[in-house]
Amino acid sequence: MAAIELLATLTQFLDASAELVPAPAIVGVVEPGAAAELPAIVLSLGELVVPGRGLGERASVVTGALATAARIDLAAPVLAGDSPVRLLDAERRRLLLPHGGLVREDGTRDPLRAADFELRVGGALRTLVGAGPQGLEYSVAAASGELTFGSALPAAGIIVARYFLGSWERRVERLEGLLHVDVHAMEARDVVDLSNAVLIALERAALSGSGGVEGLARLEPREVGSVSATRLDGTDTRLRRLVMRFELDLVVDRPESSGGVIHRIPFDAVLEAASGGRVTESGAVESHATP
């Protein structure tokens, strides 16, 4: 995931860089297939390392409003796992989403509106109501993530729900490796100018604050190749490769424990002491419970 995100972010960053002269016709992970697609900047990653996987990972619970989508197959409405959980009742009118703790788009816990929750059954948009759904209407219990439908759901088809979670897990994934940047152009002079401009732009990408790429902790040149002669679509072209060492700390918002199989449950317990006083205790319970 971190590798895909890095390539997509750098593609957007370079594509929006005004200092790239001559302006590239294409920027991304696809090699040019014709001379009409030049100049081109092609990105790829190599020697990837994920240091310390499973050791010392940083994760925290975040609150707010995280846009989330769930896709449920009505022919097999189950939550996959070691002990699969059926999400639809026998009458096919109550459906449990993979997540609970739903909130409004602004993070508040007021009753959900159409702007906060969207549901499509077989591609057709259904109507959200507060209570007592009829026909093709439905209602949502935000705390539990349970949907109630006015009529039974069909035996087959796909349900797609889009909603916002009030809390989720935020994890930081570290990725290290080499960034390869191939600069293609018709003329050698254009390759030199454009590759030099790419180097300058990528130096800015690793700067913290505005204008840089978030999470890119390091981006250092390791190789600036010569301009070589190539052929593309029967035409003589030129190519130069840049190699840079990078380190990326990618922030991943993933609702791993918001509903679904619960990993850790925080609690605040109030115990009645024998003397009549009250003792408050905090902690966490490990569980393999389902929503």
N, C-alpha and C positions, 0 to 999 in steps of 0.2 A: 504494500500500500504506500509506504514512504517513497519508494522508487517511482511509482506512477505519479504521485503527487508532485515530486520534485521536477520531473520532466514536464508535466503540465504547467507548473508555475513558472519555470524558466522559459518555456515556450511563450507564455503570455507576456512575461517580462521583456524578452527580446523583441517580440512582435510590436510592443508598445514603445520601444526605445526610439526616440526621434533622431539620436546621433548616429544611427546605422546608415552609412552612406558608402556605396549606393544602396538604396532601399531593397531589402530582399523580397523576392516574389513569394517564397514560402519559408516558414520557420516551423520546425517540429521534428518528429521522429521518422518521417517518411522521406526516403531518398528521392531526389528528382528523377523523373522518368523521361523528360524531354527538355530540349534546350530552352523552350518557352518558359520553363519553371525556374530559370536562373535569373538573378543570383539566389542561392538557397543556403540556409543554415540548418544542418541536420544534427540533432542531439542524441546521444546514447550514453549509457552508463556501463562501467566495467569494474571488476575486482571489488564487488560489493561485500561489505562486512556489516553485520548487525552485532555490535559488541555487547557482551554481557546479557544475552537473551535469557530472560527468566531470573536474572540476578540483579537486585537493586533497582528494579523498575520503579519509576515514579508514577503514582496514580493518586487521584484525589476526586472527591465527590463535588460536583459543581451544580449550582442551582441557577435557574433562569428560565429560558425557553429554547429548547433544542428541536429544530424541525426534524421529524422522523417519518418514515413511511413503512408500512407493513403490507405484505402481499400474502394472501391466504388462498389456497386452492380448496374450493368448496367440495371437490370430490374426495379430498383427504385433508380435512381441517384439523391438523394436529401440530403441536409444537415439538419439533424434532429434539432428540436428546437421548440420554441413557434410558430414561423412563418417559416415553412420548406422552404428551398430555393432549387430550381431545379439547378443542377450543369451541366446539359447537354443541349445543344441547340436543337431546333426542327430537324435540319438536322443531328444531332448526330456526328458532326465533331469538335465541340468546347466543351471542358470540363474544368470546373473551379475546381481546387483543394480546399480542405478546408483551405489551407494556401497560403498566398502570401509572398513576400520578400525572394525569394529563392536565395541562394548563392552557390559558389563553395565549395568543400570539405575543402579548406583552409580558408574559410570565405571571400574571395574576391568576388567582384561583376562583374567579367568578364563573357563573354558568357559561359553558362553551357556546360559541356562535358559529355560523357558517364560515366565517373568516378563520376560525381556530381549528376546524375539523372538516375534512372532506372525505366522502366515502363514495366509491364507485363499485357497482356490482355488474360484472360483465361489461364494463366500460360505460355503463349508464349511471349518471349522478343521482344519488338518493337525497332525500330532504331530511335535514336535522330538525327535530322538534324537542321541546323541553321535557315533555312527559306524554304518556298515553299515545304512542305512535299508532297510526292506522295505515293500512295498505303498504305503499312503498316508502313510508316514513320510518325513521329510526330515532332513538334517543341514546345518550351516552352517559354512563356513570363514570365521571372523570377520575375519581380516586382509584377504582378497581380496573378501569379500562374495559368495562363490559358494555356491549351494545345490545339494545333490545329493538327488534324489528316488528313492524305492524303486521307483516305476513311472513310465512315460512320462506326461507331462502331456497333457491333452486338446488338441485342435487349436484350440479356441475357448474363450473365457471370460476372466475377469479375475482376476489375482492381486493381492492387496493384502498387502503386508508392512509391519509396524511394528517398528522397531528403534531402537537408540541409537548415535549416532556418537561416536567418541572425540575428534575434532578437526573444526573447521569454521571458516568465515570469519565474523567479526563486523564489520558495517559500520554506520556512523552516517549516517542520512539526515536532511537538514535540510528542513523545510517551513515556509513562512511564508504568512500570509494573514489573512482575516477570518472570525471565528466569528460566525454569526448565531444568535441565540436568540429564538424566538418563544414568548411565554407567552400561552396562551389560558385563559379562564375565563368563567363565566357573568356574574359581577358585577365592576364596575370595581375595587372594594375588594380583591377576591381577586387580581386581576391585579397591582395595585400591590404588595400584600404578597408575593406569590409571586415576582414579578420582582426585587424588592429582595433577597429571600432568595437567589435564584439568583446575583445579583451578588456577594453576600458569600461564597457557597460557592465561586464560581469564582475569587475572589481567593485563597482557600486552595488551590485546585487548582494554582496557579502557584508555591506555596511549595516550596522544596526540603526534603527529608527526609520523615519519615512524615506521612501525611495528604494529600500532594499527588499530582499526576499525574506519573509519572516521564517525564523528557525534555521537559516543558513549561517552556521557558526564559523565556517571556514571555506574559502575558495581560493586556492593558490595555484598559479601556473606551474606545471611540471614539464610541459613540452610545447614548444611553438615550432611546428614543422615548416619545412620549405614548401614552396609552391611547385606542385608537380603537374605534369601534363596528363590529361585523361581524355576519354572519348565518351560522349553521351548522345544517344540517338543519332549516331553517325557524324557527330560534329566534334571538333577539337575543343576541349574545355580545360579549365584549370581547377586545382583542388589544394586546400591547405588544411591540415589538422591541428587543432589545439587540444591539449590534455591538461586538465586541472584536477587537483586533489580537493575533495570536499568533505565536510562534516555537516550533517543535517540533524536538527532536533525537531521532529515533527509532532505537533500537538494533535492528538486524535481524540475527538469526542465520540464516544461509543457507549450506547446504553446497555452495557453488558448485564448489569444487575438491576435495571429498572424494569421490574416484571421478569418474565421468563424464569429461569432457574436462579434462585436467589443465592448469592455467595456469602454476603455479610449483611446482617441487620443491626444497625445502631439502635440502642435503647436507653431510656432513662427510667429507672424503676424507683418507686417510692415504697419503702418498707416500714411497716408499723413496728416500732420497738416495744419491748415488753414493758418499759417504763411509761409508755404512752406517747413518747416522742416519735419523730419521723426521721428516717435516714434515707437520703437520696444516693443512688448508685448509678453510674454510667458504665457502658461497656459495649460489647458486640457479641452476637450469637452467630456461629457458623451454621449454615443450614443448606440442605439440598431440597428445600421445599419448592413447590411450584406456585404460580400466581393464584 
